[in-house]
């Protein structure tokens, strides 16, 4: 399977709403089931310039998406971004996450000059944790009872990656 990565477009709202609504996807996110296509249309149309969202696809098949988002509005946090990624249930474990991570890190390191990347992941999502570790993320802490998921409170890890290479002068 050939995986292609591109920037998200406003017209992607329907496929993203279906993707997030997948019972194999939304429990691993902080999204709710039954997402509204209209909410996703507005979210994509009104996204801040500081959001960089990429879509993975193979031909006409949507595989997943990921993004980089400003960690905070404070200029003192301008060196940091939050990374989020989600892969369709049937495409997990097939290289889609790796392709998205490579593209997001290339963007963060070589074009946005991001020093610190942060993310939150459920502690039982071993596949995602292994992916993040492969790309240099370390667990910095655990949030107990962080989010309600399927009627129970679930723990998450806070993970981060610090870029060790500085840009050449």
HELIX and SHEET records of a PDB file:
HELIX    1   1 UNK A   10  UNK A   12  5                                   3    
HELIX    2   2 UNK A   13  UNK A   20  1                                   8    
HELIX    3   3 UNK A   26  UNK A   28  5                                   3    
HELIX    4   4 UNK A   37  UNK A   45  1                                   9    
HELIX    5   5 UNK A   75  UNK A   77  5                                   3    
HELIX    6   6 UNK A   89  UNK A   91  5                                   3    
HELIX    7   7 UNK A   96  UNK A  110  1                                  15    
HELIX    8   8 UNK A  126  UNK A  134  1                                   9    
SHEET    1   A 7 UNK A   4  UNK A   7  0                                        
SHEET    2   A 7 UNK A  52  UNK A  58 -1                                        
SHEET    3   A 7 UNK A  61  UNK A  70 -1                                        
SHEET    4   A 7 UNK A  80  UNK A  87 -1                                        
SHEET    5   A 7 UNK A 116  UNK A 122  1                                        
SHEET    6   A 7 UNK A 152  UNK A 162 -1                                        
SHEET    7   A 7 UNK A 138  UNK A 149 -1                                        
END                                                                             
